[in-house]
Amino acid sequence: MKIAIGSDHAGFGLKEDLLEHLKGLNHDIVDCGTDTTASVDYPDFGEKVSKMVSSGEVERGILICGTGLGMSMVANKFPNVRAALCNDLFSAKMSRLHNDANVLVLGGRIIGKDLAAEIVRTWMSTAFEGERHMRRLNKIKKIEETLNNNDR
């Protein structure tokens, strides 16, 4: 699977840890930065990853900032992106089972690297259940299309 990953300075350390973990799971990883702990603006990196997921260039994305809140806000502005902030295993599993989340957002100042690795493993290995949940995703898609048409 092709995955884009990005973080701001607060998520940089966790991003670096997860890069090694993801490579060990044999995924094709696109690192969208940041490459330092120097202060940067999270929207810049959230946009890079979210654009790639939105366009279909990558299948999934992972975003990390201090709390995960800012990255979630950025990612969910993009068409076809369903970003889920998951700082626990249950949320990670349910975001895939019921919501078909294609962007995982983590709080770099909230969780440690071992829990983050387990969240990623759970999120990556959980399939979308489909069926009744597809009806709900179609409703989200319709809202998205309506909003985009109103912008024209």
Secondary structure as a PSIPRED ss2 file (coil, helix, strand):
# PSIPRED VFORMAT (PSIPRED V4.0)

   1 M C   1.000  0.000  0.000
   2 K E   0.000  0.000  1.000
   3 I E   0.000  0.000  1.000
   4 A E   0.000  0.000  1.000
   5 I E   0.000  0.000  1.000
   6 G E   0.000  0.000  1.000
   7 S E   0.000  0.000  1.000
   8 D C   1.000  0.000  0.000
   9 H H   0.000  1.000  0.000
  10 A H   0.000  1.000  0.000
  11 G H   0.000  1.000  0.000
  12 F H   0.000  1.000  0.000
  13 G H   0.000  1.000  0.000
  14 L H   0.000  1.000  0.000
  15 K H   0.000  1.000  0.000
  16 E H   0.000  1.000  0.000
  17 D H   0.000  1.000  0.000
  18 L H   0.000  1.000  0.000
  19 L H   0.000  1.000  0.000
  20 E H   0.000  1.000  0.000
  21 H H   0.000  1.000  0.000
  22 L H   0.000  1.000  0.000
  23 K H   0.000  1.000  0.000
  24 G H   0.000  1.000  0.000
  25 L C   1.000  0.000  0.000
  26 N C   1.000  0.000  0.000
  27 H C   1.000  0.000  0.000
  28 D E   0.000  0.000  1.000
  29 I E   0.000  0.000  1.000
  30 V E   0.000  0.000  1.000
  31 D E   0.000  0.000  1.000
  32 C C   1.000  0.000  0.000
  33 G C   1.000  0.000  0.000
  34 T C   1.000  0.000  0.000
  35 D C   1.000  0.000  0.000
  36 T C   1.000  0.000  0.000
  37 T C   1.000  0.000  0.000
  38 A C   1.000  0.000  0.000
  39 S C   1.000  0.000  0.000
  40 V C   1.000  0.000  0.000
  41 D C   1.000  0.000  0.000
  42 Y H   0.000  1.000  0.000
  43 P H   0.000  1.000  0.000
  44 D H   0.000  1.000  0.000
  45 F H   0.000  1.000  0.000
  46 G H   0.000  1.000  0.000
  47 E H   0.000  1.000  0.000
  48 K H   0.000  1.000  0.000
  49 V H   0.000  1.000  0.000
  50 S H   0.000  1.000  0.000
  51 K H   0.000  1.000  0.000
  52 M H   0.000  1.000  0.000
  53 V H   0.000  1.000  0.000
  54 S H   0.000  1.000  0.000
  55 S H   0.000  1.000  0.000
  56 G C   1.000  0.000  0.000
  57 E C   1.000  0.000  0.000
  58 V C   1.000  0.000  0.000
  59 E C   1.000  0.000  0.000
  60 R E   0.000  0.000  1.000
  61 G E   0.000  0.000  1.000
  62 I E   0.000  0.000  1.000
  63 L E   0.000  0.000  1.000
  64 I E   0.000  0.000  1.000
  65 C E   0.000  0.000  1.000
  66 G C   1.000  0.000  0.000
  67 T C   1.000  0.000  0.000
  68 G C   1.000  0.000  0.000
  69 L H   0.000  1.000  0.000
  70 G H   0.000  1.000  0.000
  71 M H   0.000  1.000  0.000
  72 S H   0.000  1.000  0.000
  73 M H   0.000  1.000  0.000
  74 V H   0.000  1.000  0.000
  75 A H   0.000  1.000  0.000
  76 N C   1.000  0.000  0.000
  77 K C   1.000  0.000  0.000
  78 F C   1.000  0.000  0.000
  79 P C   1.000  0.000  0.000
  80 N C   1.000  0.000  0.000
  81 V C   1.000  0.000  0.000
  82 R C   1.000  0.000  0.000
  83 A E   0.000  0.000  1.000
  84 A E   0.000  0.000  1.000
  85 L E   0.000  0.000  1.000
  86 C C   1.000  0.000  0.000
  87 N C   1.000  0.000  0.000
  88 D C   1.000  0.000  0.000
  89 L H   0.000  1.000  0.000
  90 F H   0.000  1.000  0.000
  91 S H   0.000  1.000  0.000
  92 A H   0.000  1.000  0.000
  93 K H   0.000  1.000  0.000
  94 M H   0.000  1.000  0.000
  95 S H   0.000  1.000  0.000
  96 R H   0.000  1.000  0.000
  97 L H   0.000  1.000  0.000
  98 H C   1.000  0.000  0.000
  99 N C   1.000  0.000  0.000
 100 D C   1.000  0.000  0.000
 101 A C   1.000  0.000  0.000
 102 N C   1.000  0.000  0.000
 103 V E   0.000  0.000  1.000
 104 L E   0.000  0.000  1.000
 105 V E   0.000  0.000  1.000
 106 L E   0.000  0.000  1.000
 107 G E   0.000  0.000  1.000
 108 G C   1.000  0.000  0.000
 109 R C   1.000  0.000  0.000
 110 I C   1.000  0.000  0.000
 111 I C   1.000  0.000  0.000
 112 G C   1.000  0.000  0.000
 113 K H   0.000  1.000  0.000
 114 D H   0.000  1.000  0.000
 115 L H   0.000  1.000  0.000
 116 A H   0.000  1.000  0.000
 117 A H   0.000  1.000  0.000
 118 E H   0.000  1.000  0.000
 119 I H   0.000  1.000  0.000
 120 V H   0.000  1.000  0.000
 121 R H   0.000  1.000  0.000
 122 T H   0.000  1.000  0.000
 123 W H   0.000  1.000  0.000
 124 M H   0.000  1.000  0.000
 125 S H   0.000  1.000  0.000
 126 T C   1.000  0.000  0.000
 127 A C   1.000  0.000  0.000
 128 F C   1.000  0.000  0.000
 129 E C   1.000  0.000  0.000
 130 G C   1.000  0.000  0.000
 131 E C   1.000  0.000  0.000
 132 R H   0.000  1.000  0.000
 133 H H   0.000  1.000  0.000
 134 M H   0.000  1.000  0.000
 135 R H   0.000  1.000  0.000
 136 R H   0.000  1.000  0.000
 137 L H   0.000  1.000  0.000
 138 N H   0.000  1.000  0.000
 139 K H   0.000  1.000  0.000
 140 I H   0.000  1.000  0.000
 141 K H   0.000  1.000  0.000
 142 K H   0.000  1.000  0.000
 143 I H   0.000  1.000  0.000
 144 E H   0.000  1.000  0.000
 145 E H   0.000  1.000  0.000
 146 T H   0.000  1.000  0.000
 147 L H   0.000  1.000  0.000
 148 N H   0.000  1.000  0.000
 149 N H   0.000  1.000  0.000
 150 N H   0.000  1.000  0.000
 151 D C   1.000  0.000  0.000
 152 R C   1.000  0.000  0.000
